[in-house]
């Protein structure tokens, strides 16, 4: 059929667009409707999960609106974020057109999910990185609450 229809590609030649740095919206579970960034993707699955999935790090609590004349303490509190780390099936994420270039690879690793103390430490580091990114003023869309 490739000879008859050269403009149609086989399913195996599909473009892999779920790459690290891609912003996705989670569709199910506790963090449904929350934005996250892919840290590591497993297109063909692995030994424990036989389906396509991704390790994501996202915002469980977005920063709130800040006014210039509010005190510094209030500004700091309102511009803080809360993060989560999770492994998600590809069926349960919706990719967006946005990318976020945050260096989460060294911070959020698959073994960080193994025990709670490692996960807490990874979450704290990710929180610092996300807050730094928020204060830079770039990627405004990622740090806004999804209205739906």
SVG drawing of the C-alpha trace seen along z (x, -y; Angstrom):
<svg xmlns="http://www.w3.org/2000/svg" viewBox="-15 -50 36 57">
<polyline fill="none" stroke="black" stroke-width="0.4" points="0.0,0.0 3.0,-2.3 3.5,-2.2 -0.1,-3.1 -0.3,-5.8 3.2,-7.3 1.7,-10.3 0.4,-7.9 3.0,-6.8 3.0,-3.5 2.1,-3.7 5.6,-2.8 7.0,-5.9 4.8,-8.2 6.6,-11.2 7.5,-11.0 6.4,-14.4 6.1,-13.5 9.6,-14.5 11.2,-15.8 10.2,-19.5 6.8,-19.2 4.0,-20.7 1.0,-18.4 -2.3,-18.6 -3.3,-15.6 -6.7,-14.3 -7.5,-11.8 -6.8,-11.3 -5.9,-13.6 -4.2,-16.1 -6.7,-16.2 -6.6,-19.5 -3.2,-20.3 -0.2,-21.2 3.0,-19.2 6.2,-18.9 7.5,-15.6 10.8,-14.7 11.4,-11.3 9.3,-9.4 8.9,-5.7 7.3,-5.3 7.4,-1.5 7.0,-0.9 9.4,0.9 9.4,4.1 7.1,2.9 4.7,0.9 4.1,2.5 2.5,-0.6 3.7,-4.0 4.1,-6.3 6.0,-9.4 7.5,-10.6 6.1,-14.1 6.6,-16.9 3.9,-19.5 2.1,-22.2 -0.5,-21.0 -0.9,-24.6 -0.3,-27.5 1.0,-31.0 -1.7,-33.5 -2.2,-37.1 0.3,-39.5 0.0,-43.3 3.1,-45.6 2.0,-47.5 1.3,-44.4 4.0,-43.7 7.1,-41.6 6.0,-38.8 2.6,-38.6 4.2,-38.7 6.5,-35.8 3.7,-33.7 1.4,-34.3 4.1,-33.6 5.0,-30.2 4.1,-27.0 3.5,-23.4 4.7,-20.6 4.0,-16.9 6.0,-14.0 4.1,-11.2 4.3,-8.5 1.4,-8.8 0.0,-6.6 0.0,-8.4 -3.7,-7.9 -4.2,-10.1 -2.2,-13.2 -3.1,-15.8 -0.1,-17.4 0.0,-21.1 1.9,-23.2 4.2,-24.5 7.6,-23.5 9.3,-24.4 13.0,-24.4 13.6,-23.6 16.5,-21.3 14.5,-18.7 16.4,-15.7 19.0,-15.7 16.4,-16.5 13.4,-14.3 14.6,-10.7 12.6,-7.4 14.2,-6.2 13.0,-9.4 9.5,-7.7 10.7,-4.6 10.6,-5.9 8.9,-8.9 11.9,-10.8 13.6,-10.8 10.3,-12.0 9.9,-14.8 13.5,-16.0 12.9,-15.9 9.6,-17.8 11.4,-20.5 14.1,-20.8 11.5,-21.0 9.6,-23.6 12.8,-25.8 13.3,-25.4 9.7,-26.2 9.6,-29.2 12.9,-30.5 11.3,-30.0 8.1,-31.8 10.1,-34.8 11.9,-35.1 8.6,-36.1 8.9,-33.7 6.4,-30.9 3.5,-32.8 0.9,-30.4 2.4,-27.4 2.0,-29.2 -1.7,-30.2 -4.6,-28.1 -6.4,-26.2 -9.9,-27.7 -12.5,-25.1"/>
</svg>
